[in-house]
Amino acid sequence: MKRSEPTEAHQEESKRLLALWDIRKKLTQAEFGKAFNVGNQSYVWQCLHGKVILNLKTAMAFATHLRCPIYAFSTRLDDELAVYVNFDNEQRALIATEGLFSRRELDEP
């Protein structure tokens, strides 16, 4: 399957990310890729230069390393993360109000 090509909006995300990287990086691209389990130096370079579309996992790794919120470089991925967080919070509220099992209870045999 052919991967999607980055749009101009995706490339703008990468430009913002690269600007943050240049100011705040503490690791080399290779060290970062390995430490955060996102890929090799080539993949990190591609993310920083708009050659691939950033995904949420990679964005979270960059945000953690650069000590910035995801929205500092990608409102698209920040919105995607908010959907997951809201879903998780809604599920927790349902469990609490309905007296359903906790996650730990469900994992136990």
WOHUZI-V786945 format. One record per residue. N is the residue number from 1. RES is the residue in three letters. SS is DSSP state (helix for helix, strand for strand, loop for the rest). PSI is psi as a letter, one per 40 degrees, with the letter a starting at -180 (999 if undefined). BURIAL is # if it has 24 or more other ideal C-beta (glycine too) atoms within 12 Angstrom, else .. Layout:
N | RES | SS | PSI | BURIAL
N | RES | SS | PSI | BURIAL
//
This chain:
1 | MET | loop | h | .
2 | LYS | loop | h | .
3 | ARG | loop | i | .
4 | SER | loop | i | .
5 | GLU | loop | i | .
6 | PRO | loop | h | .
7 | THR | loop | i | .
8 | GLU | helix | d | .
9 | ALA | helix | d | .
10 | HIS | helix | d | #
11 | GLN | helix | d | #
12 | GLU | helix | d | .
13 | GLU | helix | d | #
14 | SER | helix | d | #
15 | LYS | helix | d | .
16 | ARG | helix | d | #
17 | LEU | helix | d | #
18 | LEU | helix | d | #
19 | ALA | helix | d | .
20 | LEU | helix | d | #
21 | TRP | helix | d | #
22 | ASP | helix | d | .
23 | ILE | helix | d | .
24 | ARG | helix | e | .
25 | LYS | loop | i | .
26 | LYS | loop | e | .
27 | LEU | loop | i | .
28 | THR | loop | i | .
29 | GLN | helix | d | #
30 | ALA | helix | d | .
31 | GLU | helix | d | .
32 | PHE | helix | d | #
33 | GLY | helix | d | #
34 | LYS | helix | d | .
35 | ALA | helix | d | .
36 | PHE | loop | e | #
37 | ASN | loop | f | .
38 | VAL | loop | e | #
39 | GLY | loop | a | #
40 | ASN | loop | a | .
41 | GLN | helix | d | .
42 | SER | helix | d | .
43 | TYR | helix | d | #
44 | VAL | helix | d | #
45 | TRP | helix | d | .
46 | GLN | helix | d | #
47 | CYS | helix | d | #
48 | LEU | helix | d | #
49 | HIS | loop | e | .
50 | GLY | loop | f | #
51 | LYS | loop | d | .
52 | VAL | loop | i | #
53 | ILE | loop | h | #
54 | LEU | loop | h | #
55 | ASN | loop | i | #
56 | LEU | helix | d | .
57 | LYS | helix | d | .
58 | THR | helix | d | #
59 | ALA | helix | d | #
60 | MET | helix | d | #
61 | ALA | helix | d | #
62 | PHE | helix | d | #
63 | ALA | helix | d | #
64 | THR | helix | d | .
65 | HIS | helix | d | #
66 | LEU | helix | e | #
67 | ARG | loop | f | .
68 | CYS | loop | i | .
69 | PRO | loop | i | .
70 | ILE | helix | d | #
71 | TYR | helix | e | .
72 | ALA | helix | d | .
73 | PHE | loop | e | #
74 | SER | loop | h | #
75 | THR | helix | d | .
76 | ARG | helix | d | #
77 | LEU | helix | d | #
78 | ASP | helix | d | #
79 | ASP | helix | d | .
80 | GLU | helix | d | .
81 | LEU | helix | d | .
82 | ALA | helix | d | .
83 | VAL | helix | d | .
84 | TYR | helix | d | .
85 | VAL | helix | d | .
86 | ASN | helix | d | .
87 | PHE | helix | d | .
88 | ASP | helix | d | .
89 | ASN | helix | d | .
90 | GLU | helix | d | .
91 | GLN | helix | d | .
92 | ARG | helix | d | .
93 | ALA | helix | d | .
94 | LEU | helix | d | .
95 | ILE | helix | d | .
96 | ALA | helix | d | .
97 | THR | helix | d | .
98 | GLU | helix | e | .
99 | GLY | loop | f | .
100 | LEU | loop | i | .
101 | PHE | loop | i | .
102 | SER | loop | i | .
103 | ARG | helix | d | .
104 | ARG | helix | d | .
105 | GLU | helix | d | .
106 | LEU | helix | d | .
107 | ASP | helix | d | .
108 | GLU | loop | i | .
109 | PRO | loop | 999 | .
//
